Amino acid sequence: MKFNLDNLVAEYESLEQKMSDPDIFKDQKKIKEVTWRKKQIEEAVNLYKQYKSVYEAYEENKEMLYSEKDEEMRDLIKMEISEAEEKIPNLEESLKISLLPKDPNDDKNIIVEVRAWAGWDEASLFAAELSKSYMLFAENEWYSVEISEQSDNETGWVKELIFEVKWEWAYSRFKYESWVHRVQRIPATESKGRVHTSTITVAIMPEVDELDFELNPDDVEMQFTRSSWAGWQHVNKTDSAVQLKHIPTWVMVFCQDGRSQHKNREKARAILRSKLYAFEEEKRQKELWEARSSQVWTWDRSEKIRTYNFPQDRLTDHRIGQNFSGLPQIMMWRLAPIIDACAVADQQAKLEAAWKGSV
């Protein structure tokens, strides 16, 4: 046997027993830990059971082939051996991938923050367009999308947009979008046909609760103001908008999405928790990136991750060195091929790192 993962199966069975114990529901943190670990190893356990069954049948058929005299039975056994020889390498590869370290945030909902960075109105316009592409992509993959906060510049384009994407594995799909995106195109206001370069930033933050990240109330300064979104009848009647400032880090969050001050406060606290958690994750990931050599995540975090070149109809992901055409379709919602390519490259890099570590 090339794999000996019976201990993983035993752990999974132990976790199932813990989940069936009524006492565990007295400790929410323990429930979360057990549930997450069970989910983390479930795929590997199921693949290992399948692999073990196929491999054992394969070995048995090889022994039977030597003793079987009937030609018709021998042909049948040979066929089963041949099928197993095709299945085993595929199962081995799938099992290797399932055993790679899992990102603990992969199954979380996310908070997406898109900001215009450099390039004035053109950057704001592109921030609006990419935000729309993200939201359409999320809805196409059956995620729930809800805008939390939006601030526009003088021309009405997006200066900053924050929205939530909810459903399982949202972070795993969007996490490759974080950091600087560069756009090259001729703005509508350009009279001489010159290509301008603008940049926006994207932050993908896993949604976290108090069990994931405890927010000390003494570290948070809270202010209430009147909502200012156009068209709302109550905007001048209630101080429903909430602004939170995390004193140690000076991270600020403003929320005026709902009519209720209580709901805005809770949403602002959720966004603040996610921002602070993401800040800690950034430091942790930086240590991991610096420890790895040849893989997707070796780019300088101060540099762009992607360039959207409209005159040449080309999107370039600089981390994986791949080009994609069809920018109009991509900007509508067809981001899946790019996200999938990043995921595959990251997966391959992890496999290479695991292989080097085992040599």
ZAZA-423201 format. One record per residue (C-alpha): x, y, z. Coordinates in pm, whole numbers, plus 50000, padded with zeros to 5 digits. Example, Ala and Ser with C-alpha at 12.3 -4.5 7.8 and 13.67 -1.06 7.14 Angstrom:
<atoms>
ATOM,51230,49550,50780;
ATOM,51367,49894,50714;
</atoms>
This chain:
<atoms>
ATOM,50000,50000,50000;
ATOM,50135,50341,49903;
ATOM,49919,50518,50162;
ATOM,49859,50430,50523;
ATOM,49591,50666,50645;
ATOM,49401,50444,50883;
ATOM,49484,50691,51161;
ATOM,49299,50962,50966;
ATOM,48994,50737,50936;
ATOM,49012,50671,51311;
ATOM,49029,51045,51380;
ATOM,48728,51108,51157;
ATOM,48525,50840,51339;
ATOM,48629,50992,51672;
ATOM,48510,51335,51556;
ATOM,48176,51186,51452;
ATOM,48137,51038,51800;
ATOM,48212,51376,51957;
ATOM,47950,51540,51739;
ATOM,47692,51290,51862;
ATOM,47771,51370,52227;
ATOM,47508,51617,52364;
ATOM,47764,51770,52603;
ATOM,47961,51920,52316;
ATOM,47679,52166,52246;
ATOM,47755,52337,52576;
ATOM,48080,52467,52427;
ATOM,48030,52662,52103;
ATOM,48402,52700,52046;
ATOM,48454,52324,52075;
ATOM,48169,52257,51832;
ATOM,48328,52490,51581;
ATOM,48671,52326,51615;
ATOM,48534,51972,51579;
ATOM,48307,52065,51287;
ATOM,48588,52240,51102;
ATOM,48835,51954,51153;
ATOM,48576,51697,51042;
ATOM,48507,51898,50727;
ATOM,48880,51943,50668;
ATOM,48960,51569,50653;
ATOM,48628,51434,50520;
ATOM,48728,51437,50152;
ATOM,49062,51266,50222;
ATOM,48893,50997,50434;
ATOM,48634,50919,50165;
ATOM,48900,50909,49892;
ATOM,49123,50686,50103;
ATOM,48840,50441,50165;
ATOM,48769,50432,49793;
ATOM,49139,50396,49710;
ATOM,49185,50119,49964;
ATOM,48884,49927,49831;
ATOM,49003,49955,49469;
ATOM,49362,49867,49557;
ATOM,49266,49562,49764;
ATOM,49037,49435,49485;
ATOM,49322,49494,49240;
ATOM,49563,49282,49447;
ATOM,49304,49006,49489;
ATOM,49234,48997,49115;
ATOM,49605,48964,49038;
ATOM,49627,48661,49269;
ATOM,49312,48511,49119;
ATOM,49450,48548,48768;
ATOM,49734,48306,48844;
ATOM,49504,48032,48970;
ATOM,49204,48078,48739;
ATOM,49193,47827,48450;
ATOM,48869,47930,48281;
ATOM,48952,48163,47990;
ATOM,48626,48354,48010;
ATOM,48682,48424,48379;
ATOM,49043,48520,48310;
ATOM,48928,48777,48053;
ATOM,48684,48921,48304;
ATOM,48954,48943,48574;
ATOM,49195,49106,48328;
ATOM,48932,49366,48247;
ATOM,48884,49447,48617;
ATOM,49261,49470,48665;
ATOM,49288,49706,48370;
ATOM,49009,49929,48507;
ATOM,49179,49937,48848;
ATOM,49512,50032,48691;
ATOM,49339,50333,48538;
ATOM,49160,50431,48859;
ATOM,49448,50392,49104;
ATOM,49675,50674,48970;
ATOM,49379,50914,48952;
ATOM,49273,50828,49305;
ATOM,49632,50869,49425;
ATOM,49653,51215,49271;
ATOM,49316,51319,49415;
ATOM,49421,51184,49755;
ATOM,49746,51379,49748;
ATOM,49556,51699,49676;
ATOM,49300,51631,49949;
ATOM,49583,51589,50201;
ATOM,49729,51932,50129;
ATOM,49697,52183,50415;
ATOM,49357,52352,50407;
ATOM,49307,52724,50446;
ATOM,49088,52756,50759;
ATOM,48904,53046,50596;
ATOM,48809,52868,50272;
ATOM,48452,52786,50374;
ATOM,48375,53130,50515;
ATOM,48154,53409,50384;
ATOM,48351,53712,50275;
ATOM,48354,54090,50282;
ATOM,48488,54246,49961;
ATOM,48636,54595,49964;
ATOM,48713,54763,49629;
ATOM,48887,55102,49625;
ATOM,48997,55341,49352;
ATOM,49370,55392,49404;
ATOM,49558,55584,49134;
ATOM,49411,55736,48820;
ATOM,49132,55966,48939;
ATOM,48798,55918,48756;
ATOM,48928,55631,48544;
ATOM,49025,55437,48857;
ATOM,48681,55504,49007;
ATOM,48510,55389,48688;
ATOM,48713,55069,48679;
ATOM,48643,55007,49051;
ATOM,48271,55026,48969;
ATOM,48309,54792,48670;
ATOM,48517,54529,48850;
ATOM,48284,54540,49152;
ATOM,47991,54474,48920;
ATOM,48181,54186,48759;
ATOM,48247,54034,49103;
ATOM,47884,54064,49207;
ATOM,47754,53913,48883;
ATOM,48007,53630,48910;
ATOM,47901,53563,49270;
ATOM,47532,53557,49181;
ATOM,47603,53328,48884;
ATOM,47766,53082,49127;
ATOM,47460,53104,49354;
ATOM,47615,53320,49623;
ATOM,47412,53585,49803;
ATOM,47542,53941,49754;
ATOM,47462,54243,49969;
ATOM,47618,54591,49948;
ATOM,47727,54721,50290;
ATOM,47873,55060,50208;
ATOM,47944,55272,49903;
ATOM,48109,55612,49867;
ATOM,48139,55786,49529;
ATOM,48357,56065,49399;
ATOM,48230,56397,49259;
ATOM,48154,56243,48918;
ATOM,47944,55963,49069;
ATOM,48191,55676,49024;
ATOM,48303,55444,49301;
ATOM,48562,55569,49546;
ATOM,48507,55275,49781;
ATOM,48259,54988,49775;
ATOM,48214,54720,50039;
ATOM,47984,54423,49984;
ATOM,47924,54083,50142;
ATOM,47924,53750,49961;
ATOM,47756,53472,50153;
ATOM,47747,53096,50103;
ATOM,47984,52807,50161;
ATOM,48337,52831,50019;
ATOM,48302,53197,49916;
ATOM,48652,53276,50042;
ATOM,48802,52983,49852;
ATOM,48665,53126,49526;
ATOM,48751,53491,49578;
ATOM,49075,53484,49778;
ATOM,49296,53510,49468;
ATOM,49150,53855,49389;
ATOM,49319,54040,49674;
ATOM,49557,54327,49607;
ATOM,49639,54571,49326;
ATOM,49467,54553,48986;
ATOM,49596,54771,48702;
ATOM,49391,54884,48401;
ATOM,49526,55024,48074;
ATOM,49281,55182,47832;
ATOM,49174,55505,47661;
ATOM,48934,55694,47890;
ATOM,48617,55839,47740;
ATOM,48742,56187,47832;
ATOM,49075,56141,47646;
ATOM,49066,56354,47331;
ATOM,49406,56248,47190;
ATOM,49356,55873,47207;
ATOM,49627,55813,47467;
ATOM,49624,55502,47683;
ATOM,49602,55580,48054;
ATOM,49709,55354,48338;
ATOM,49504,55338,48658;
ATOM,49502,55111,48961;
ATOM,49249,54993,49216;
ATOM,49287,54776,49525;
ATOM,49076,54475,49620;
ATOM,49060,54325,49967;
ATOM,48894,53986,50025;
ATOM,48827,53943,50396;
ATOM,48678,53629,50553;
ATOM,48375,53702,50765;
ATOM,48458,53620,51126;
ATOM,48257,53606,51445;
ATOM,48352,53657,51808;
ATOM,48474,53298,51831;
ATOM,48724,53365,51550;
ATOM,48835,53709,51663;
ATOM,48747,53874,51993;
ATOM,48699,54248,51962;
ATOM,48776,54432,52285;
ATOM,48498,54695,52336;
ATOM,48747,54923,52513;
ATOM,48950,54943,52190;
ATOM,48657,55065,51981;
ATOM,48539,55424,51954;
ATOM,48181,55460,51827;
ATOM,48003,55758,51671;
ATOM,47650,55794,51534;
ATOM,47557,56024,51245;
ATOM,47266,56071,51008;
ATOM,47259,55856,50696;
ATOM,47329,56039,50374;
ATOM,47222,55802,50097;
ATOM,47006,55979,49843;
ATOM,46642,55881,49817;
ATOM,46593,55758,50172;
ATOM,46300,55923,50348;
ATOM,46444,55879,50696;
ATOM,46793,56016,50632;
ATOM,46738,56347,50811;
ATOM,46531,56205,51094;
ATOM,46747,55943,51268;
ATOM,47113,55905,51361;
ATOM,47124,55554,51216;
ATOM,47469,55563,51051;
ATOM,47751,55416,51260;
ATOM,48124,55487,51251;
ATOM,48366,55265,51441;
ATOM,48734,55334,51499;
ATOM,48972,55070,51631;
ATOM,49197,55283,51852;
ATOM,49512,55062,51853;
ATOM,49528,55037,51472;
ATOM,49320,55339,51360;
ATOM,49118,55112,51132;
ATOM,48782,55279,51066;
ATOM,48448,55145,50944;
ATOM,48139,55343,50846;
ATOM,47802,55177,50790;
ATOM,47471,55339,50688;
ATOM,47319,55049,50499;
ATOM,47009,54996,50711;
ATOM,46743,55207,50878;
ATOM,46820,55053,51215;
ATOM,47107,55193,51421;
ATOM,47139,54853,51591;
ATOM,47172,54667,51258;
ATOM,47425,54918,51129;
ATOM,47625,54884,51449;
ATOM,47632,54505,51426;
ATOM,47726,54515,51056;
ATOM,48000,54771,51125;
ATOM,48137,54551,51406;
ATOM,48137,54248,51171;
ATOM,48328,54443,50904;
ATOM,48573,54578,51163;
ATOM,48636,54227,51299;
ATOM,48700,54100,50947;
ATOM,48939,54386,50869;
ATOM,49142,54327,51185;
ATOM,49138,53951,51133;
ATOM,49253,54002,50773;
ATOM,49534,54224,50900;
ATOM,49656,53944,51127;
ATOM,49615,53691,50846;
ATOM,49820,53915,50618;
ATOM,50113,53898,50859;
ATOM,50077,53521,50892;
ATOM,50054,53468,50517;
ATOM,50357,53689,50458;
ATOM,50563,53453,50672;
ATOM,50433,53157,50469;
ATOM,50502,53329,50137;
ATOM,50855,53414,50243;
ATOM,50909,53052,50346;
ATOM,50802,52918,50005;
ATOM,51013,52960,49693;
ATOM,50861,52868,49355;
ATOM,50488,52915,49373;
ATOM,50200,53148,49299;
ATOM,50238,53368,49604;
ATOM,50593,53497,49559;
ATOM,50499,53831,49406;
ATOM,50581,54155,49587;
ATOM,50268,54256,49772;
ATOM,50335,54619,49685;
ATOM,50303,54536,49314;
ATOM,50006,54462,49090;
ATOM,49867,54110,49061;
ATOM,49683,54173,48733;
ATOM,49682,54401,48432;
ATOM,49369,54460,48223;
ATOM,49494,54583,47885;
ATOM,49185,54688,47688;
ATOM,49354,54803,47362;
ATOM,49509,54457,47327;
ATOM,49208,54270,47473;
ATOM,49435,54094,47722;
ATOM,49421,54023,48093;
ATOM,49752,53917,48246;
ATOM,49779,53752,48586;
ATOM,50137,53828,48685;
ATOM,50151,53566,48962;
ATOM,50101,53272,48730;
ATOM,50226,53437,48408;
ATOM,49910,53360,48210;
ATOM,49717,53575,47962;
ATOM,49342,53568,47901;
ATOM,49148,53728,47616;
ATOM,48787,53846,47599;
ATOM,48798,54139,47842;
ATOM,48440,54254,47771;
ATOM,48311,53909,47874;
ATOM,48543,53896,48176;
ATOM,48419,54236,48291;
ATOM,48063,54107,48267;
ATOM,48116,53811,48502;
ATOM,48327,53541,48334;
ATOM,48604,53529,48594;
ATOM,48593,53152,48651;
ATOM,48876,53056,48409;
ATOM,49113,53304,48576;
ATOM,49018,53206,48930;
ATOM,49044,52836,48840;
ATOM,49390,52889,48685;
ATOM,49512,53061,49004;
ATOM,49369,52780,49217;
ATOM,49538,52512,49004;
ATOM,49873,52696,49016;
ATOM,49848,52735,49392;
ATOM,49757,52369,49428;
ATOM,50049,52261,49212;
ATOM,50287,52479,49412;
ATOM,50167,52321,49736;
ATOM,50217,51973,49588;
ATOM,50571,52066,49484;
ATOM,50641,52208,49829;
ATOM,50504,51893,49994;
ATOM,50713,51676,49761;
ATOM,51031,51870,49838;
ATOM,50956,51846,50207;
ATOM,50919,51468,50185;
ATOM,51245,51411,49996;
</atoms>
